[in-house]
Amino acid sequence: MALALCGKCHVAQVYSRHLDNALALAERVGCEATDNLGALAADADFYVVSVVDDAIAEILREVPDNGAVWLHTSGSVPMSVFDGKRKRCGVLYPMQSFTKAMPANMSEVHFFVEGSDPHITAEISEFARLMSSHVQVADSEKIKNLHLAAVFACNFANHMWTLSAEVLEEAGMDFDAMKPLIKTTVEKLAHLSPAESQTGPAQRGDKGIVKSHLAMLSGDKREIYKMLSESIMQRRKNN
């Protein structure tokens, strides 16, 4: 997020519990780095707390309220985490999975924001638009549902690719053969809903192939294949 803000506003400082991490990002952004919460810059307009969920409350306890807008970026922590600790606060939730080795194009990311009052919500929305034009207001309950949906769309989907790679590895084959298929599957979503783009033996109701595949599998792969196939066939039946 700091990289996306670079050149669009003044990024004053980067904090991390590990100074090496703070220094690496600060060098790219062109700002100060610190691993000391007591040395945080005191005059920033926004403080973005982008840490593991359990650490958010700890940081808010250790750093006094300075009147700025304090934001966290979690999809599963409600705004009530700020209660009694910050007056001007909110949530800045980016619908994206972040990996250090592959920076995301933040201009394509959808941001969901919530503020402690309508004025703060407007300020957070304006701040988010420095990074992306895709900004929506959503309360904590909606953001929790977005996070849940993201687990299905991203984390579980990636686990399916992991299982696919294991099936191929056991057969002495390479996962690269799946990449064009995955790319096409994702590209279909620009034109079709997920339900409309569903294909495969379960969607066709081809129980013979499903049974054959189950016979090739064991352990958790077999149970996952069976459960997902039954879910797809049930939706096909209902529709």
C-alpha positions in Angstrom: 0.0 0.0 0.0 2.9 2.4 0.8 4.2 1.8 -2.7 0.8 2.7 -4.3 0.7 5.9 -2.3 4.3 6.9 -3.2 4.2 10.0 -5.4 0.5 10.6 -4.6 0.9 11.8 -1.0 3.8 12.1 1.4 4.5 8.8 3.1 6.3 9.9 6.3 7.4 6.7 7.8 7.2 2.9 7.8 7.0 0.9 11.0 7.7 -2.8 11.4 8.6 -4.9 14.4 11.5 -6.1 12.3 13.7 -3.1 11.4 15.1 -4.9 8.3 11.6 -5.1 6.8 10.8 -1.5 7.6 14.1 -0.4 6.0 13.5 -2.4 2.9 10.1 -0.8 2.2 11.1 2.6 3.4 14.0 2.6 0.9 11.6 1.9 -1.9 9.2 4.6 -0.8 11.8 7.2 0.2 10.9 7.7 3.8 12.0 7.0 7.4 11.9 3.5 9.0 11.5 2.5 12.6 10.8 -0.6 14.7 10.0 1.6 17.7 6.3 2.5 18.3 7.4 5.3 20.6 9.3 6.9 17.7 6.3 7.1 15.3 5.9 10.4 13.5 3.4 12.4 15.5 2.0 14.7 12.8 0.7 12.4 10.0 -2.9 12.7 8.8 -3.4 9.0 8.4 -2.0 6.0 10.2 -2.5 2.7 8.4 -2.2 -0.3 10.7 -1.5 -3.2 8.4 -0.5 -6.1 10.7 -1.7 -9.5 11.7 -5.2 -9.2 13.3 -4.1 -10.0 16.9 -1.5 -7.2 16.8 -4.0 -4.4 16.0 -5.3 -3.9 19.5 -1.8 -4.1 20.9 -0.6 -1.3 18.7 -3.6 0.9 19.6 -2.9 0.3 23.3 0.8 1.2 23.0 0.4 4.4 20.9 -1.7 7.2 22.3 -4.5 8.9 20.2 -3.0 11.9 18.5 -6.2 13.1 16.7 -5.2 11.7 13.3 -7.3 9.2 11.4 -6.3 5.6 12.3 -7.1 2.8 9.9 -6.7 -0.9 10.0 -6.8 -3.1 6.8 -8.2 -6.3 8.2 -11.3 -8.0 6.7 -12.1 -9.9 9.9 -11.6 -7.3 12.7 -14.6 -5.0 13.3 -14.2 -1.3 13.7 -15.1 -1.7 17.4 -11.4 -2.6 18.0 -10.9 1.2 18.1 -13.5 1.7 20.8 -12.1 3.8 23.7 -8.7 4.1 21.9 -9.4 6.3 18.9 -12.0 9.0 18.1 -11.2 9.4 14.4 -10.8 5.9 12.9 -12.0 3.4 10.3 -11.3 0.4 8.1 -9.5 0.5 4.8 -10.0 -3.1 3.4 -8.3 -3.9 0.1 -9.8 -6.9 -1.7 -6.5 -8.4 -2.7 -4.0 -11.0 -1.5 -0.5 -9.6 -1.1 2.8 -11.3 -1.7 6.1 -9.4 -1.3 7.6 -11.1 -4.4 4.7 -10.0 -6.7 3.4 -6.5 -5.9 -0.3 -6.0 -6.8 -1.5 -3.4 -9.2 -3.4 -1.4 -6.6 -5.3 0.7 -9.3 -7.3 -2.5 -10.0 -8.0 -3.3 -6.4 -11.5 -2.8 -4.9 -11.3 -1.0 -1.6 -14.1 -1.2 1.0 -14.1 1.6 3.7 -15.9 2.4 6.9 -15.4 5.4 9.2 -16.3 6.4 12.7 -18.7 9.0 11.3 -19.8 10.2 7.8 -17.1 12.9 7.6 -14.4 10.4 8.4 -15.8 7.9 6.0 -15.6 10.6 3.2 -12.0 11.3 4.2 -11.1 7.6 4.1 -12.8 7.2 0.7 -10.8 10.2 -0.7 -7.6 8.7 0.7 -8.4 5.3 -0.8 -9.0 6.9 -4.2 -5.3 8.0 -4.3 -4.7 4.3 -5.0 -7.8 3.1 -6.8 -11.0 4.4 -8.3 -12.8 1.3 -7.0 -13.9 2.5 -3.6 -17.1 1.5 -1.8 -18.5 2.2 1.6 -19.3 -1.0 3.6 -19.9 -1.7 7.3 -18.0 -4.2 9.4 -20.6 -7.0 8.8 -20.3 -6.6 5.0 -16.5 -6.5 5.1 -16.5 -9.7 7.1 -18.7 -11.3 4.4 -16.3 -10.0 1.7 -13.4 -11.6 3.6 -15.3 -14.9 3.9 -16.0 -14.8 0.2 -12.4 -14.1 -0.5 -11.3 -17.3 1.3 -13.5 -19.3 -1.1 -12.4 -17.4 -4.2 -8.7 -17.2 -3.4 -7.4 -19.3 -0.6 -9.5 -22.4 -1.2 -9.1 -22.0 -5.0 -5.3 -21.9 -4.5 -5.5 -25.1 -2.4 -7.3 -26.8 -5.2 -4.4 -25.9 -7.5 -2.0 -27.3 -4.9 -4.0 -30.6 -4.9 -4.0 -30.5 -8.7 -0.2 -30.1 -8.7 0.2 -33.1 -6.4 -2.0 -35.3 -8.6 0.2 -34.4 -11.6 3.4 -34.8 -9.6 2.4 -38.3 -8.5 1.8 -39.1 -12.2 5.2 -37.7 -13.2 3.7 -34.6 -14.9 4.1 -30.8 -14.6 1.5 -28.3 -13.3 2.4 -25.9 -16.2 -0.1 -27.8 -18.3 -2.9 -26.4 -16.0 -1.9 -22.7 -16.3 -3.6 -21.9 -19.6 -6.8 -23.7 -18.3 -6.7 -21.6 -15.1 -6.1 -18.4 -17.1 -9.1 -19.1 -19.4 -11.3 -20.0 -16.4 -10.6 -16.7 -14.7 -10.9 -14.7 -18.0 -14.5 -16.1 -18.4 -15.5 -14.2 -15.3 -15.3 -11.0 -17.3 -18.3 -12.1 -19.3 -20.1 -14.8 -17.2 -21.0 -15.4 -13.6 -19.2 -18.2 -11.8 -22.3 -20.4 -12.0 -22.6 -19.8 -15.7 -19.0 -20.7 -16.4 -19.0 -23.9 -14.4 -18.0 -27.0 -16.5 -16.8 -30.5 -15.8 -18.2 -34.0 -15.2 -20.2 -33.0 -12.1 -21.8 -30.1 -13.9 -22.8 -32.4 -16.8 -24.1 -35.0 -14.3 -21.6 -37.6 -15.6 -21.6 -39.9 -12.6 -19.5 -42.5 -14.4 -16.5 -40.1 -14.7 -17.0 -38.9 -11.2 -17.0 -42.5 -9.9 -13.9 -43.2 -12.0 -12.1 -40.2 -10.6 -13.0 -41.1 -7.0 -11.5 -44.6 -7.6 -8.2 -42.9 -8.5 -8.1 -40.9 -5.3 -7.5 -41.5 -1.6 -7.4 -39.6 1.6 -8.4 -36.0 1.8 -8.3 -35.6 -2.0 -11.0 -38.2 -2.4 -13.2 -36.6 0.2 -12.7 -33.1 -1.2 -13.5 -34.3 -4.8 -16.6 -36.2 -3.6 -17.9 -33.2 -1.5 -17.3 -30.7 -4.3 -18.8 -32.9 -7.0 -21.9 -33.5 -4.8 -22.2 -29.7 -4.2 -22.0 -28.9 -8.0 -24.5 -31.6 -8.9 -26.9 -30.4 -6.2 -26.8 -26.9 -7.6 -27.2 -28.2 -11.1 -30.3 -30.1 -10.0 -31.8 -27.1 -8.2 -31.3 -24.9 -11.2 
